[in-house]
């Protein structure tokens, strides 16, 4: 699993809900990019199922939610599970 593949998967989930992001926008806060909170939660739920992870709900939205941030969290989770 690499960052590019994970970013594409996240962008694909966003696309199924009508949000098109170019790779140049992967650092953009998704809420600022027009993704409403309901759809963002749906995307997060789909990503949790796809990558078999669970995002920490407490404080999750304290920082901007970007494609790059989500990808980093998914990859970090995968790396922790490989070393177990």
Residue, then its C-alpha position, 0 to 999 in steps of 0.5 A: x500500500x502506497x500513498x498514491x494508491x490510498x489517495x486514489x481510493x479516497x478520491x474515488x470515494x469522494x467521486x462516488x458522492x459527486x466531489x471531483x478532486x485533482x491530485x493538486x487538491x489533496x492538501x485542501x481541507x475537504x470541508x473548504x472544498x465543498x464536501x459537506x459534513x454528512x458526506x464526509x462522514x459517509x466517506x470516512x465510514x466507507x474508508x474504514x470498511x475498505x481499509x479495515x481501520x477506525x478513525x479516532x472520532x475524538x478531535x478528528x475534525x480539530x485539524x483540516x481533513x484532507x486527502x493527504x491526511x486521511x492517506x497518512x492515517x490509513x498508511x500509518x494504521x496499516x504499518x502498525x498492524x504489519x509490525x504486530 
